[in-house]
Amino acid sequence: MLVSLAAQTYYVAPSGSDAASGTSPAGAWKTLQHAADLVGPGDTVIALPGHYAGFYLSTSGTSAAPITFTANPGADVAHPLVVVDANNAVTPDRINLEGASWVVVEGFTVIGSGDPATNRTGIRTVLAEHVTIRANRIDQCGRWGILTGFVDDVVIEDNEASRSADEHGIYVSNSGDRPIVRRNRIWGNHSNGLHMNGDASLGGDGVISDALVERNVIWENGDGNPIFGPPGGSAINCDGVQDALIQNNLLYANHKSGISLYRIDGGGGSNGNRVLFNTVHMAAGARFALNVKDGSVGNTVANNVLLNLDATRGAIDIESNCLAGFACDFNALEEKFSLDGAFLTFAQWKAATGQDAHSFLAQPAQLFGAWASGDYHLLAAAPAVNAATSAQPTPFDLDGKQRPALGGFDLGAYEHAACFGAFASYGAGLAGSGGKVPALSGSGCPDQGATATLVVSNGLGGAPGALVLGSGQLALPLLGGTLLTSVQIAAPHVLTPAGTWSVAFGVPVDPSLAGVDLFAQSGYVDAGAAQGVSLSAGLRIELE
């Protein structure tokens, strides 16, 4: 095999030639497999629009020089015109990474045959580590959309995995530790949306440890065509999964179970997991929103919304051999409950288990304004607003907006009235008359396309002064206080008789502003101050 001596960028196009150089769009190779046969560490392969057979890769990159196959460089969505719709020449998968570590596959539209007899997986990776599967659209595969086996430190993010004919949307299997599964959209699959199984029968310790499962939207799974077998499973299915963090996920209209922690083929129970800030709303005819079975102990369930449209099922089903170390509280729930197969009311559940002392019963209409159309953002008056415990914090919600908002954390996947950007005070102000320190704060969201407001309060009424704004944070002595920002813009003004002032500002839509920090401070002429000036603390403005 020819291996690149230096990192190269190669191009592939259906109109190309595998006899070409591959180093420009005009000299593109014809097949992805030719690229897979030639790439080495640090190389990038860019697939240009067209239809392709997949590829089989057994070459690894390195931590400093991964191999990248991309159809949409730098984007977080698949390229709709770069389509892999035929298997690679070696296995019944569209794309297969066999023992290939430190590889990135991103931006492809992968279409399966819809038949497990002719197509197994959309994107498969086995016997590897540090593989990233990002921003792919994977639809109608025969068995699985994405499959990993014995892969440590895999990252599966920003994909759409739908309508797998025989099994699951995403399957993380075979004792692969530290998987990250985030921001995926998983829908319409025959059985599980996301299945994680330690698979002790296939070797290894049979345990998947330290998974992070967050900000996924998973819906309409578990109602597949029975010609491929009876559908089953869960939206998030965990067999032998331990010490996982499952947070900020939205699961709705799934037809079997919601989140399941259990052991069938795992090397141990699904122990020590944290299930936090999820919104789970089961379809009519479904099973429970949360299932804990088979001696799975030490699990924490907090700050969730667990609802069910089925009249005979409800929020939580648990076995008594799972109660050791079980901590469940601060949830919005719906009857019924189940302990060892016996149905319980909420009062009976609390008495029998000692759990959910601060939880409450709720109906969808109390919490959400448009849940029937798949929108599970909270109403302003929802009892879930500010109802979460801060003992189990998370910094973001499903949208990526910052928690907490409005003074407290909200239950479920979405934080009401949250922002992508934020305001944060820093440093110390300088007191003026009567010991009053002017206060500078922000309201609204400093998000692109939004309008926010800077507000001064607690100042000397009628005092002249200025708001200064800069891109750098300083700490320079100034008239007995501290100048906390580089001064690039100044806005002179006079405080109202009540000692207040405000100014609104719009944040333009400009991707270059994402993550930019600005720093503001206000100061005023004040004869009662030690050196004639009072200063506010600094205000950091995080734009997003």
N, C-alpha and C positions, 0 to 999 in steps of 0.2 A: 504493500500500500504506500502510495506517495503521501508524505506528511509535509505540511508547510513548514519552512524554516523560520518564517516571520509571519505575524498575524496579517491576514489578508481579508478583504471583502470580496465575495463572489456573488454573482447574479445567476439566476435561473429563470428561463422563460420558455413557454411551450414552443415558441418559434425558434429557439436557440439550437445550438449544436454541442454535443458533448466533446467534440473535437476542438472547440473554441477555447480561448483563454479563460473565460468565465469572469474576467476581472472588470467588466463594464457591462452596462445594459446592452450595448450593441454587440458585445462579444459573449453574450450569456450562454451558459450551458443549457441543455434541454431538460435534464431530469434531476429531480431531487436526489435520487439514488447516486448519481454520479458525484454530486456534491458531497454526499455522506461518505462515499468511498475515498475522497481526497482530503477532507478537512482535517485540521489539527488544532491544537490549543490556541485560543485567541482568535480563530477565524469566525467570520460572520457570513452567513449565506442569506441573501435577500431574494425571496421569490416574487417575481413580477406577476401581474394579473394573468389568469388562465386556469385551466384544469390540469391536475397532476395526479399521478400515482404517488403513494406515500414513499417513505424511505425507512431503511433499517440501518441504525447507527450503532457501532460497537466501539467507537473511539471516544476517549474522555478528554475533556479540557482540564484545566487546573483552577485552583482558587483565584489565582491572579489572571488567568487567561481562559475563561470559559468559551465553549463553542456555542454559537447562537445561530439558530434557524429562525428567520423572521419573515413574516409577510406584511408587517405593518410597523416598521421600526419606530420605537418610542411611543406608540399609541397604546391606549388601554382598552381597545376594542378590536375585534377581528376585521380583517380586510374582506369585504363581501365578494370581491372578484378574484381572490386567490383561494381556489377551491381544491382540496384533496378529496377525491371521490373514488379512488381505487386503492386496493391494498398494496403494500410493499411486496416485493417479489419473494420474501422469505417466510413471513408469518402472516396469519389472516387478520392483520391489523393495518390500519391506514398508516400510522406513524409508530415505529417501535424503537425504543432505546434499550439495547440489550447490554447490560454491564457498562453503560456509558455514563460517567459521572461528570459533574460540572458542565451541564448542558442547559441551554435555554431554548424552549420552543414557544414562539409567540405569534399571535396575529393571524393564524390560519382559520379558514372556514373548512371544517372537516365534516363530510357527509357520508354516513354509513349506508349499508344496503338495506337496513331494517330487518335483516334475517341472520340469526346466529350461525346458520349453516354456511354462509358466505362471507361473513365479516364478524370479527370478534370485538375489537376495541378501536376507538377513534385515535387516542394517544395512549400508548403503553410504555411504562418504564419499570425495569426490574433490575435487581442485583447491583444497585448503584447508590450514590449519595449526592446531595446538593444538586438536584435537578429542579428547574423552574419551568412550570407549564403555565403560561400567562396569556390572557386576552384572546383565547381561541373560542370559536363558535363550533360546537360539536353536536351534531344532530343525527338521530335515527341510526345509531350504531347497533350492531347485532346483539351484543351482550353488555358492554360497558362504554360509557363515553370516555372516561379517563380511568386507567388502572395503574396503580403502583404496587410493586411487590418487593419486599426487602430493600426498601429505599429509605435511608435515613436523611433527614433534613430536606425533604421535598417541600417545595412551595407551589401551591396550586391556587392561583389568584386571578380574579377578573375574567373568568371563563363563563360561558353559557353551555350547560350540558343538559340536553333534552332528548326525550323520546327514545331512550334505549329500549330495544324491543323485548329483551329477555330478562335483564336484571337492573342494573343501577346506573345512575348518572355519573357519580364519582365513587370509586372503590379504592380505599387505602388499605393495603393488606400486608400480611406476612411480617409482623414484628418490625416494621419500619418506625423508628423513633423520631420525635420532634417534627412531625409534619405540620405545615401551616396551610390551612384551607380557608381562604378569606375572599370576600367580595365576589363570590360566584353566584350565578343565577342557575338554579337546578330545578327542572320542571318536567312533568309529563312522563317520567320514567316508569318502567314496568313495576318495579318494587321499591327499593330504597332510593331516596335522593342522594344522600351521602352515607356510605357504608364504610365503617372502620372495623377491621377484624384482625386480631392478632394471629389467627390461623395456626394454633399450636400443632395441629396435625400435619402441617407442611414444614415444620422445623423452626429453629430459633426458640426464643423464650415464650413465644405466643402472646406477647404483650406489646401494645403500642403505647409508648410513654410520652408524656409532655406535649400532647397535641395542642395546637391553637386553632380553634374553629370560630371565626367571627365574621360578622357583617355579610352573611350569606342570605339570599332570599330563595326559599325552597317551597315549591307549591305543586299541587296536583300530581303527586307521586303515589304509587301503590295501587293503581287502577289499570294495570296493563292488560293486554290481550291474553286471555286464558289459553289460547292456542300454544303459547310458549310456557305454560305452567301457571298455577295459581299465583297471583301477585301477593306480596306480603311485605314485611319489613317496616321501616320507619322513615320519616323525613331525615333524621340524623340517627343512625344506628351504630351502637358501640358495643362490640363483643371483645372483652379483654383489653379495654382502653383504660389507662390509669393516669391520674394527675393531669388530665386535660382541662383546658379553659374553653368553655363553650359560651360565647357571649355575643350579644347584639345581633342575633339572628332573627329573621322573620320566617316563620313556618305557617302556612295557611292552606286550607282546602286540601290537605293530604288525607289519603283514604284509609291508611292503616294506623300506624302509631306516629306520635310526634317525636320526642327524644327518648331513646331507649338505652339504658345502661344495664348490661347483663353479661352472662357467660354461657356460651354453648361450645364454641371451638377455641375460645381464648385460653391463654395460659394462666389466667386468673380472673377473678371478678373485675368488673369495671369499677375500680376503687379510686377514691380520692379526687374525684372530678369536681369542678366548680361550674355550675350551670347558672349563669347570671345575665340579667337584662335581656332575656329573650321574649319575643311575642309568639305564642303558639296558639293557633285557632284551628281546631280540627273540623273536618267535614262531617256532615251527617253520615252515619253509618260507620264512622271510624272508631278506633280504639282510644285509649287515654292519651292525653297530651304529654304526660311524662310517665315512663315505666322504669322501675328499679327492681331487678330480679337477680336470682341465682347467687346470693351471698355477696352482692356488690355493696361494699361498705364505705363509710367515710366520705360520702358525697355531700356537697353543699348546694342548695337550691335557693336562690334569693333574687329578689328584684325582678321577677318574671311576671308575665301575663300568660296564664294557662287556661284557655277556654275551649269549649267543645260544643258543636252544634248537635251532637248526637244525644238523644233523650236518655239513653241507657248508660252512657259513659260520661266521664268528666275530666278532672284535672290530673289526678295522680293515682297510680296503681303501684303498690310496693308490697314486697314480701317481708315478713318479720325478721328474716335472717339478713336483711339489708339495713336494719334500723341502727346498728352500732355505728356511732359517729355521724349519723345522718342529721344534717342541720338544714331545716327548711322553714323560711320565714320571709316576711315582707314581699308577699306575692299577691296578685289579683287572680282569683281562682273561681272555678265554676263546679258546682256539684255535678256528678257524684265523685266519691273517692273509693279506693279499694285497698283493703289490707288482707293479704292471703286469700284473695278471691271473694271476700265478703264486702258487699257494697256498704258505704257509710255516708251519713250526712256530714256536713262541715263540722258541726258540734261533736259528733261521734269521732270523726277523724282527729280533731284536736285532743280530745280526751284519751283516745287510744294510743296516740303517738307522741303527745307532748309537743307537737310542731305547730307552726303557723300562728303563733300568738298575736302577731301584728299584721297578719294577712287578712284579706276581706274577700267576700264574694262580689262578683261583678258580672254584668251582661255587656255584650259588645256595644250596644247603643249608648251605654254610659261612658264608654271609653273612646270610641272612634266615630268620626263623622261620616266616613265613606268606606267602611270595611267591606261592604258587599261588592265593591269594585276593586278590592285589593289594596286599599289605602288604609294603613294602620297607624297613621300619625294620630297622636292623642288630641282630644278636644281640650280647650283651655280650662274647662270646668271638670275635666275627668278626675275622679278620685285617685288615679294613679300618679298625677302630677305632684311632685315633691314628696312622694310616699315611700321612696326607696331608702334603704339604710346606707349610710356613707361608710359603714364598716366593710363593704364589698364594692369599692369604687371602680369605675372604668372611665378613662378620659374622653372617650368619644362614643357617639351613638352609631346606628347603622348607616346613616347618611354621611358619617365622618364629621358631624358637628360636635362641638365641645360640650362635655358634661362637667359640672351641673349648670343648669340655667335657672333663673328665677329663684335662686337661693337654695335649691335642693335637687337631689337626683330623682328622676322619674322612673317608674316601673316600665319594663318592656324595652323593645328595641329602639324606640325613638324618644328623644328628649324634646319636650314641647318648648317652643320659643328659643331654641338653641341657635348658635351661630357657628360658621366655620372659623371665622376670626375671633379675636378676643381683645379685651382691654385688661391690663394688669398694672397696678400701682407698684412703684419701686422707689427706693430712697426715702428721704425725710424732707418735710417742708420746713418753713421758718415762720414762727408766730409773729403776728402783728398786734394791733390794738386788742386789749382784753384777752390776750393769749390765744386769739383765734388763728388757726392755720387754714389758709384757703385750701379747699378740696377740689381736685380736678378728677373727673370721672367721665366714663363714656356710656352711652345708651344706644340701643339698636345694634345692628350687626355691621362690623367693618368688612363686609363681604363684597366681592365683585358684583356690580349691578345694584347694590343696596345703598341706602342712605343711613348714616349714623350721626350721632350728635355728641359733641364735647360739651361738658357741663361744669361750670365753676359754681361752688357754693361756699358758704361760711367765710366769705370775705368781708372787708370793710365797705359798707354801703357807700356808693358814689365814688369809690377810689378809682383813679385811672391806672391802667396797666397794659399788659400784653400777654398773649399766648404765643409761645415760641415752639417751633416744630423742627425736628431734624432727623437725619437717618442714623445718627450715632448716639450712643449713651455715654455721658460724661460724669465726672465727679470732681468739679473744679470749685474751690472756695470762692464765694461771692457774697460780700456785704454781710458776713456773719452766717451765711447759709451755704448752700451748695447748688451750683448750676449743674443740672442733670441731663441736659441734652445739647447736642451741637445745634447752633442756631442757624437755620437755613431759611426759615419762613417766620415772620412775625405778624401777628394780628392784633394791633392796638385796639383797645376798647375801654369802656367805663362800666364798672359794676352797677347794677341796679341799687336802689335804696336798701333792698333786702340783702345785698351782698352776693348777687348771683349774676350769671351771664351764660349764654350758650350759643353755639354755632353748629349748624348742620353741614355735613359734607357728603358728597357722593363718591363712591369708589368706582372708577371706570372698569369696564370689562376688559382686562388685559392679562393674559396668562403670565406675563413677566412679573406681575405684582404678587402672585401666589407665594406666600411665605416671607414677604417683605415685612420688616418691622420698622415702625416709626416711633419717635420718642417726643413727648410733649411735656411742657411745664408752663405754669402761669405765675406771673409776679406783679405786685402792685405797690404803688407809692402809698406809704402808711406811716404817718408821723409817730404813731404809737409803737412802731417796730424799733428794735435796738439801733439799727442803722438806717431807718427810714424806708425799708422795703420788706414786704412779706412775700413768701414764696410757697407755692404748692409742692407737694411731692411730685415725682415724675409719673407719667402715664405711658406705658408701652402699648402701642396699637399694632396688633398682629393682623395684617391683611391676609385674606384668603380669597 
